[in-house]
Amino acid sequence: MPANKNKRPVYLNLVQIRLPVGGVVSILHRVTGVLLVLVLPLSLLLLERSLTGADHYQRIATLAASLPGRLLLLIAVAAVTHHLFAGVRHLLLDLDIGIARAGSRLGAWLVLLVVGIVSLGLATVLFL
């Protein structure tokens, strides 16, 4: 029996595992993809209702102008932005562009930076 077998962890705490930035961006890409798929029916329903008449449009516009509506809009735009730019990063990695460790880290940090800038810009528009 190998000596390492007795030293294996019994309990694996996933919160303590430190992923590289590329791993975090990859997981967030998957999470935002699932989030966007789950929000799509609600978005289509709101679009359909807003097109049925002026009173429905006004109710949805009022809902979107409320604080929860603006927060949901900010989260949705951040999710779309992250999913888009992380997807472009993954496509570039598939083409062997930025595949080295330094390039991969730089690409992951750029994705996070762009999402932060877009989210901060939208937050200033929505909340100021």
MODELLER restraints for C-alpha pairs under 7 A, 6 or more apart:
rsr = mdl.restraints
at = mdl.atoms
rsr.add(forms.Gaussian(group=physical.xy_distance, feature=features.Distance(at['CA:21:A'], at['CA:105:A']), mean=6.46, stdev=0.5))
rsr.add(forms.Gaussian(group=physical.xy_distance, feature=features.Distance(at['CA:21:A'], at['CA:108:A']), mean=6.22, stdev=0.5))
rsr.add(forms.Gaussian(group=physical.xy_distance, feature=features.Distance(at['CA:22:A'], at['CA:104:A']), mean=6.72, stdev=0.5))
rsr.add(forms.Gaussian(group=physical.xy_distance, feature=features.Distance(at['CA:22:A'], at['CA:105:A']), mean=6.04, stdev=0.5))
rsr.add(forms.Gaussian(group=physical.xy_distance, feature=features.Distance(at['CA:22:A'], at['CA:108:A']), mean=5.28, stdev=0.5))
rsr.add(forms.Gaussian(group=physical.xy_distance, feature=features.Distance(at['CA:25:A'], at['CA:86:A']), mean=6.86, stdev=0.5))
rsr.add(forms.Gaussian(group=physical.xy_distance, feature=features.Distance(at['CA:25:A'], at['CA:108:A']), mean=6.17, stdev=0.5))
rsr.add(forms.Gaussian(group=physical.xy_distance, feature=features.Distance(at['CA:29:A'], at['CA:82:A']), mean=6.75, stdev=0.5))
rsr.add(forms.Gaussian(group=physical.xy_distance, feature=features.Distance(at['CA:29:A'], at['CA:83:A']), mean=5.23, stdev=0.5))
rsr.add(forms.Gaussian(group=physical.xy_distance, feature=features.Distance(at['CA:29:A'], at['CA:86:A']), mean=6.02, stdev=0.5))
rsr.add(forms.Gaussian(group=physical.xy_distance, feature=features.Distance(at['CA:32:A'], at['CA:79:A']), mean=5.28, stdev=0.5))
rsr.add(forms.Gaussian(group=physical.xy_distance, feature=features.Distance(at['CA:32:A'], at['CA:83:A']), mean=5.94, stdev=0.5))
rsr.add(forms.Gaussian(group=physical.xy_distance, feature=features.Distance(at['CA:33:A'], at['CA:83:A']), mean=6.41, stdev=0.5))
rsr.add(forms.Gaussian(group=physical.xy_distance, feature=features.Distance(at['CA:49:A'], at['CA:56:A']), mean=6.14, stdev=0.5))
rsr.add(forms.Gaussian(group=physical.xy_distance, feature=features.Distance(at['CA:50:A'], at['CA:56:A']), mean=5.33, stdev=0.5))
rsr.add(forms.Gaussian(group=physical.xy_distance, feature=features.Distance(at['CA:50:A'], at['CA:57:A']), mean=4.15, stdev=0.5))
rsr.add(forms.Gaussian(group=physical.xy_distance, feature=features.Distance(at['CA:50:A'], at['CA:60:A']), mean=6.58, stdev=0.5))
rsr.add(forms.Gaussian(group=physical.xy_distance, feature=features.Distance(at['CA:51:A'], at['CA:57:A']), mean=6.73, stdev=0.5))
rsr.add(forms.Gaussian(group=physical.xy_distance, feature=features.Distance(at['CA:63:A'], at['CA:69:A']), mean=5.79, stdev=0.5))
rsr.add(forms.Gaussian(group=physical.xy_distance, feature=features.Distance(at['CA:64:A'], at['CA:70:A']), mean=5.93, stdev=0.5))
rsr.add(forms.Gaussian(group=physical.xy_distance, feature=features.Distance(at['CA:70:A'], at['CA:126:A']), mean=6.54, stdev=0.5))
rsr.add(forms.Gaussian(group=physical.xy_distance, feature=features.Distance(at['CA:74:A'], at['CA:119:A']), mean=6.79, stdev=0.5))
rsr.add(forms.Gaussian(group=physical.xy_distance, feature=features.Distance(at['CA:74:A'], at['CA:122:A']), mean=6.87, stdev=0.5))
rsr.add(forms.Gaussian(group=physical.xy_distance, feature=features.Distance(at['CA:74:A'], at['CA:123:A']), mean=6.76, stdev=0.5))
rsr.add(forms.Gaussian(group=physical.xy_distance, feature=features.Distance(at['CA:78:A'], at['CA:115:A']), mean=6.23, stdev=0.5))
rsr.add(forms.Gaussian(group=physical.xy_distance, feature=features.Distance(at['CA:78:A'], at['CA:119:A']), mean=5.72, stdev=0.5))
rsr.add(forms.Gaussian(group=physical.xy_distance, feature=features.Distance(at['CA:81:A'], at['CA:115:A']), mean=5.95, stdev=0.5))
rsr.add(forms.Gaussian(group=physical.xy_distance, feature=features.Distance(at['CA:82:A'], at['CA:111:A']), mean=6.87, stdev=0.5))
rsr.add(forms.Gaussian(group=physical.xy_distance, feature=features.Distance(at['CA:82:A'], at['CA:115:A']), mean=5.69, stdev=0.5))
rsr.add(forms.Gaussian(group=physical.xy_distance, feature=features.Distance(at['CA:85:A'], at['CA:111:A']), mean=5.85, stdev=0.5))
rsr.add(forms.Gaussian(group=physical.xy_distance, feature=features.Distance(at['CA:86:A'], at['CA:111:A']), mean=6.12, stdev=0.5))
rsr.add(forms.Gaussian(group=physical.xy_distance, feature=features.Distance(at['CA:89:A'], at['CA:107:A']), mean=6.58, stdev=0.5))
rsr.add(forms.Gaussian(group=physical.xy_distance, feature=features.Distance(at['CA:92:A'], at['CA:98:A']), mean=6.95, stdev=0.5))
rsr.add(forms.Gaussian(group=physical.xy_distance, feature=features.Distance(at['CA:93:A'], at['CA:99:A']), mean=5.50, stdev=0.5))
rsr.add(forms.Gaussian(group=physical.xy_distance, feature=features.Distance(at['CA:98:A'], at['CA:104:A']), mean=5.23, stdev=0.5))
